[in-house]
């Protein structure tokens, strides 16, 4: 199994980073975890055949996690996509999909076959050799999901947007690679939205994965990368890396 970090940034403009998205590949099977603005372009840069995408998992409906879904649908239609695109997301998917396909962009309705599944808080989705397990996150009052991907005894957990959250710690225990957001530096912030380096260090101590990749990083976190990596790694033996767009992880 291979994971490619297509986008590691936030909603703040960054010339080196687009918004959230991870490509999971196992053989010819390709899955997207989030599809923020810029993800379609990143796939094009990597010469990824978008018609090979079979499933899209959307963690929540903040625009930096789902903005490229409609451009993907249009591009698949124009490319002659003949599969059913399966989309998994929190229950808001029902209202959201009606809004975009029945009201805002009617011309895209029925151009390709899209099957939506509303994810419960602890949903297990078997997909051939891959299994995706979900848990809720703590992201204000938004219904948001983290994803654990399992294949051939290897595991990767992606936190999506979250403040420190017991559900994600339980989801990620035993994981090989933890891809966790680190949206802002330590300091005073509104509680219950995102994770800071010191908070992530405590999470890392409990999970103790082999590797920790920081994602959803703001420009100030990128500017302080060495300090941030040092803080996150103080309580764990895991290798800590600041995620970069197009970074590849082999499991």
N, C-alpha and C positions, 0 to 999 in steps of 0.2 A: 504494500500500500504506500502511496506517495501523497503528500499534501503540499500544495503550492499556495503560499500566501499571496493572493492576488492584490489585496488592498489592506494596508495596516494603519491608515490614517483615521482622522475624525472628520467632522464637518468643517473644520478650519482649513482653508486652502493651503496646500503644501505641494511644491513643485515635484517632490520626489515620491509622494504617497497619495493614492486614491483612497476611497472609502472602503468599508469592510467587505471582505469576501475571501473565502478559502475554497480551492478546488481539491477534491478528494478523488484519487484515481486508484482503481484496483483492476488490473488488466485493461479491458476496453470500457469498463464501467466508470462513469464520471458523475460526480455529485457536487453541487455547489452548496456551501454553507454561507448564507447571506450573499447579497448581490447589490451592494451600494454603488453609487455613482463612480464610474471609471472601470468597473469590473469587466464589462464587455470589451472595452478597449484593451485591457490587460490580456484577456484571452486571445484577442486578435494579434497582439504583439508576440505572444507565445505560439502562434500558429495552431491554436487549439480549435479543432472542428466543433463549432458550437452545436452542430446537429448531433454530436455524441453525448450531449448533456441529457440525462434521463430524469434526474430529480433535483429540485431546488428546495432547500430548507431555509426558511426565513425566521430569524430569531424574534423579531418584533418589527413593528411598522413605523419606526423612526426612519426618515428618508435616507439617512446615510447607511441603512442596512437593506433597503429594498428599491432604491431609485432606478436601478438598471433592469428591473424585471420586465417592464413594458418595452424598453428598447430590445431586450432579448427576444421577447415574443414577436415583435415586428421583424427582427432579423431572421428568426427561425421561419416565419411565414414566407418571407422573400427568398429564403434559401431552400424552400421545398421540404420542410420538416414533416415527416410522415409518422412520427411516434406520438404517444401521449405524454405530455410533460406533466410530471407529478409534482405538486407543490405542497409542502408541509409547513405549517405555521400555527401559531396560537389561534384560538377561536375567532379573533378579530378578522381572520382571513375571509370569513363569510361576508361581512359587511364591506370590507375593503375590496374584494373581488367584484361585488355588485357595483360599487362606486366606480371602479375603473373600467369595467367592461360593459356595464349597462347604462352608465351616465357620461363619464368623462371621455372615454375612447371607444365608442360603440363600433367604430369601423374595425377594431381588432377582435371583436367578439366572433368566435367560431372560425377565425383564420387558422388557428391550430387547436388541437385538442388539449385542454388543460383540465386536469383532475386535481381538486384541492382536498386536503385532509387537515382537519383541525386537530392539533396536538393537545392531548391532555397534559397535565403537569409532569407526569412520569410515564411517558409514552415509549414503547419499544417498537422500532420499525425495522423488520428484517428485509434486506435487499440483497438477494443472492448471497455472496460471500461476506457481505458487509452488514453489520447491525448498527443502527443509530439509536441511542438511548437519550432521552431528554430529561431535564429537570427545570424547575422555575429558577429565575434569578431575582435579585433585588435591584430594581431599576425604577425608582420612584413608584408610581402606581401603575406602571405599564406591565402588561402581561407578556413576559419575555422568557425565552428558553435558552438554556445552555445545551450543548450537544457532546455526547461521548460516542466516538466512532470506534468500532471493534472489528478486527479482521485478522484471522490466523494467529490469534493469541497476542496481537499487538493492539495498543489502544492510544487514542488521541482524544483529548478533551478541550473543547473550545467554549470559553465562558460567555461569549458575547458581552453585552453591556451589563455591568453589575457592580454594586457595592459588595463588600465582604458578605458572603452568603453561605450558610451551613449546607444548604441543598447542593451547591456546586462542590463543596468540599467532599461530601458523601459521594456525589456522582464521580468525582475525579480520583478517588482513592484507588491506587494500583495502576494509574495511567502511566504510560511511558512518556508522552509529551503533553505538557499543559500549555495551551495557548490562552493566555489570560490578558484581559484588558488592563492597561495602566494609563488611564486617561489624563491624570494630572499629578503634579508634584505634591509632596507632603505639605500640609498647611490647613488653613481654615477653608472648608468647602461645605456646600449644602449636603446634608447627610442623605444616604440612601440612593445615590445615583451611580457613582463610579468608585474606582479603587486607586489608592496611592501606593507608592513604593513600600513604605513601612507596613501598610495593611497587607500588601501582597506577600511580603516576607513572612508574615504570620501564617498566611494561607499555605505558602510553599512548605513551611515547616511541618504542617499537618499532612499534606499530600505527599511530599518528598518524591516527586517524579524524577525521571532521568534527565529531562530537559525542560526548561521553561522558556517560552517565547512570549515576549511582551508585544501586545498589539493594541490597536485603537489608541495610539500614542499621539499626544498633542505636540505642537512645535516646541513648547518649553520642555517637555519630557525628552524629546530628541536632542535638544541643545544640552541637556544635562545627562546624556546617556551613560557615561562612565560612573557617575555618582549613583544613578538610578540602578544600574546593574549591580553595583556593589551592595546597595541597601537590600535589594531583593534577594541576593544570594547569601546573606549573612547567616541565615538559619537553616540552610539546606546544603546538601552536597551536589545538588542538581547543577548542570550547566545552564547559565542564564544568558539569553541573547535578546537584544532588541530586534524585533521583527522588521524585516525590510520587504517592500513589494517585490514579488517574484522569487522570494526565498523558497527553496525546495527542501522538504523534510522527508526522508525515506525511513519507513518503519519495517 
